[in-house]
Amino acid sequence: AFRATTHDSMRDDAASSSGPLAGCGSLAAIAEGVELQHLLPQLAGETLHSLWALQRPALLSHLRSIGVERLTERQKLATAVVKARAACTAAPQPPPPATPLAAVPPPQPPPPPPPPPPAAQPPTAAQPPPESPSDDQLAALLSSLSLDVGCALRGASFADLAALQRPELLAALKERGIARLSDRQKLASAIAKAARTAASVSTSSSTLAASSASASASA
């Protein structure tokens, strides 16, 4: 008697529906169609349209909350409900218009001739990007070391780099894009050596100038 009441309530729900989903069957018919009619007592308080309003994850959770314990049965019923909604709401496609058998397409005019090729442009000399730093002392140093990192040092100054301590100099070279540690170490050593040489030459020149001035004063 309870099952009959369940069937009647589900079928009455489908029969009383209105709108675009009216006449799309009943929840009982869907459950029977996938051999889950033994779940009709758990589905007694449900309507097909209320289940259609749920997304699949929420529908699976709802079926579990009303007593559908087995995951495989929840998934099977949820799939059947979703498929029934898709089948019910799919708009029928109009048939293609009939083409008379005797209709012959008119001849197509020949395609226009291709346009003439554009006039050849005189080749322009490509401007190679500068690969050497603007600082002459740095450029000479890189040339002597055979290091292809001139682009990374574009705009750098030998005096600014020579004024840095070795850790700061290595970090500055890395920030400029010299990725290889061996290249940074080689360049940092060369800059430090050149700076020492320049300082030594400057000191010698100053000493010689002072000696000359002292000799002139004594005379």
BELGI-V411727 format. One record per backbone hydrogen bond with DSSP energy under -1.0 kcal/mol. CO is the residue of the C=O (numbers start at 0). NH is the residue of the N-H. Records with the same first field share a line. If there is no record, write none. Layout:
BEGIN
CO: NH ; NH
END
This chain:
BEGIN
0: 4
1: 5
2: 6
3: 7
4: 8
5: 9
6: 10
7: 11
8: 12
9: 13
10: 14
11: 15
18: 21
20: 23
25: 29
26: 30
27: 31
28: 32
29: 33
30: 35
31: 34
35: 38
36: 39
38: 42
40: 43
42: 45
46: 50
47: 51
48: 52
50: 53
54: 58
55: 59
56: 60
57: 61
58: 62
59: 63
60: 64
61: 65
62: 67
63: 66
66: 68
69: 73
70: 74
71: 75
72: 76
73: 77
74: 78
75: 79
76: 80
77: 81
78: 82
79: 83
80: 84
81: 85
82: 86
83: 87
84: 88
85: 89
99: 102
134: 138
135: 139
136: 140
137: 141
138: 142
139: 143
140: 144
141: 145 ; 146
146: 148
150: 153
152: 155
156: 160
157: 161
158: 162
160: 163
164: 168
165: 169
166: 170
167: 171
168: 172
169: 173
170: 174
171: 175
172: 177
173: 176
176: 178
179: 183
180: 184
181: 185
182: 186
183: 187
184: 188
185: 189
186: 190
187: 191
188: 192
189: 193
190: 194
191: 195
192: 196
193: 197
194: 198
195: 199
196: 200
197: 201
198: 202
199: 203
200: 204
201: 205
202: 206
203: 207
204: 208
205: 209
206: 210
207: 211
208: 212
209: 213
210: 214
211: 215
212: 216
213: 217
214: 218
END
